Amino acid sequence: MTWSWLQVAVHLGIAPGSKCIILEQTAKNHGYRDRDVCGFCPAGNSCIEGGAKQLDSIISMRSLTKHLKGQGMDVIYSRDAGRYLCDFVYYCSLYYGLNRAVLIHVPASGCLAHPDRLVPQLQAIVLVLLQQLDKHSSPPTTSTRSAGQQQCEQKNVLEDLRLQKSGSSSKHLSALTKT
């Protein structure tokens, strides 16, 4: 099942030690060995069993970075989001969202981490990102499907995620979907 109703999912992650915003292009499926704060580590150290080794966003984060740097923003391009929660969620989002997702890592501290400075930069990033997305074929519009159909699709996707995982994984995904 895919998230056909999704235009784009924008994920924000914290990058401790970073002094700039990091635009992530790629998510990896394998290599997850560290447990999260709930003690969860994916079975087989993979996000999706049988999934591709890596997935890239439909958005060219490299050209987005180049454009934003031209506007004077302090951003960098990355193809390695790490092997922790951010990369795991990003991979799942790319997998189920037909590559219509982005991950933006923001600094945990410093002047750029302050909301007065960070929020306007994130708004600018999302605006440029949406302009780039307009160049790609559009997903089905919400006007062609009822709100009930959209809710049903969303529930089916969440149920698929829960069924793929077992034990503590289900609890972990349930906690993620409640936020």
N, C-alpha and C positions, 0 to 999 in steps of 0.2 A: 504494500500500500504506500502511496505517496501523498504528500501534502499538496494536492493540486490547487487548493485555495490560497496558497502562500504566494505573496508577491516577493518578499525578501524577509529573512529573519536576521536581525542585527543582534549579535551577542557581544557583551562587554565583559572583559576579564581583567583582573588585577595583575600587573606585572611588577612584583617587588624589585626594587633596585633600578627600574627603568626611569629615565628622565624625559622620555618622549612617548608619544602615542605610536603603537606598533600595529600595522595593518597586516593581518595574517591571510595568506593565500591558500594554504594547504592544511588539511587535517589528515592525520595518520590513523590507520585502523589497528595496528599492532604495537606492542611494546609497553603496555600498561601494567606496571608491576607494583606501583605504590598504592597503598590503600588511602581512600579519602577519609574525611573526618568521621564518617559513620562506619568505617572499617570495610567498606566495599572495594573490591577489586574485581574487574570483569573476568568471567570465566574464559580461560584460554588467552588471557591478557589482550583480548581484542574487543573492539566496540561491537562489530557486527560479524558474526561467524559467516565466512564465505564472502564477505564484502571485499571490495577493491583494497589494495594496499594503501592507497591514499586517494583523497578526493580534493579537487580544487573548486573554488567558488566560481560561479559564472561571471562575477565581477572581477575585472583585472585590477587587482590590488597594486600591481606595479605601476600601471598608468595612473591610478588614483593617487598613489604616493607622489609620483612625479608632478601631477597637477597641483596637489596640495602644497608641495614644497615650493612650487612656483608662486603660490599665494603667500609664502612666508611662514607656513605652518611647520612645526617641528614633528615630523612623522617619519617613520622608517617602514620599509617593506620586509616581510619575513615569510619564509616557507616552513618554519618549524615552531608550532605553537606549544611545544613541550608534550609530555605524555601524562597529563593530569586532567583535572575536571574540564578545563576550558577546551582542550583538544578533543576530549571524549564527546562533550556536548556538541562541539562544532562538527565533528565527523558525523554524528547521528543526524544533525540538522541538515548537513549537505546530502546525506544518504536519503533521508525521507523527504527532503524539500527540493529534490531535483537540482542540487547544486546552487540553490537560491538562498544563500546564507553568507554572512560575513562575520568574522571575529575581529574585534578591536581590543587590543590590550592597552590599558591605561596605567599610568604610574600610580603607585600606592601612596606616595608621599612627594613632597616638594611643591613648588609653586604651581606647576601644571595640574597637580591633583586637586587643587582648590576648585570647588564648583563654579565660582565666578569666572574662572579661566577655562576650565575643562568643558563645561556645557556648551558655550558658544562654538568651541572647536568641534565637538561631536556633532552639533547641528550642521556645521559647514560640511563635515565629512559625509553625513547622511544625505544632504542635498546633492552633493556631487555624485555620490553613489547612486542615488535615484536617477539622476540624469544619465548615467552610464547604463543603468538597468533598462531605461526606456529604449535603448538601442537594440535590446534583445527582444525576442518574441514574448509577448505578454501571456501570463497564465490565464486561465478562464476567469472572467470577471465575476464579481460577486452578484452583479445584477442578473446574471443568467441562472442563478441557483437561489433557492429560498434560504432563509436563515436557519430553518430546521435541517435542511440538507447539509449546510455548512457545519452545524453543530454535530450532526451525525458523523460526518467525515472526520472531524476533530476527535470525537470520542473513539472512533474506530482506530485511528492512528495511535492514540494513547493506549488503547487496549492491546494493539499489536506490540507496542514497546513493552508492556507488562508481561505479555505472553512469551516474548523472546527471552526474558530474564526469569530467574527463579530465586526463591529464598530471599536473602538480603537485597538482591538486586531489585526485586519488585518494590520493597520498602523504599529503596533509594530513589527509584523512578517516581514513586508516588509522592515522595517529598519534593522532588523537582517540579512535578506538575502542579503542586499546590501553591508554588511561589509565583 
